[in-house]
Amino acid sequence: KMIDMFGLIASGRLVSTNWEQISPTNCVAELTDADSVNHIVIFLTGQTPFPEEMGGAVYFAWPDLTGGGAPAWHLLGHISNSKPSAIFRINKLKSGQAVIPNTFLGHKPVNHINALVGISVEPLTVLAGQTPAPEAEAINQSTFMQFSEKMLENMFNFAGSFAMQPGDMRMKQDEMYIPMSSLQQWYTNYQRRLQQNPNFWKS
């Protein structure tokens, strides 16, 4: 069953698998008290994979509090068999904001007073051409790598700006000096380990 494929985690809450299938390729789940949620995680439960060459576009919608209207859906991103989970930021998405056309725009929930998360099963080629809402982008591994490498580079350049020849050094009794070659070796080793495994520093 499609509703058994997905799990939803809102930051600080238990896992939810309460999905409602509204079409052969679409399902939705309610997110209560969404104003207090900053991020959500969507993941495959492992019970049923996506069909070959298919994945799931993930959408988010604030409830329509005016009554009678369809929710404003925002594209968050996608998951697939090769990318079975993803974290999205929802606290910066604005209610009622215009969004790109999607298969949920005609869906008017009945008796739903909470925010909704929707998943639409679509070909991977279609997902690759979609542009998620920029406000939904969470810090991912690629962004972390860029930050870490920039931080390393900044630290190395800052320390290197104080480099001087041995004959120009004026030793102070309360200071210690590190050879530039040692700093270069640390920088090279740390950068190599970061590229091999961005999470090595956790161990």
ABEGO torsion letter per residue (X at the ends): XAAAABBBBBBGBBBBABBBBABAABBBBBBBGAAABABBBBBBAGABBBBBGBBBBBBBBBBBAAEGBBBBBBBAEBBBAABABBBBBAAABBBGBBBBBBAAAABBBBGBABBBBBBBBBBAAAAAABBBBAAABBBBAAAAAAAAAAAAAAAAAAAAAABBBAAABBBBAABBBBBAAAAAAAAAAAAAAAAABAAAAAX
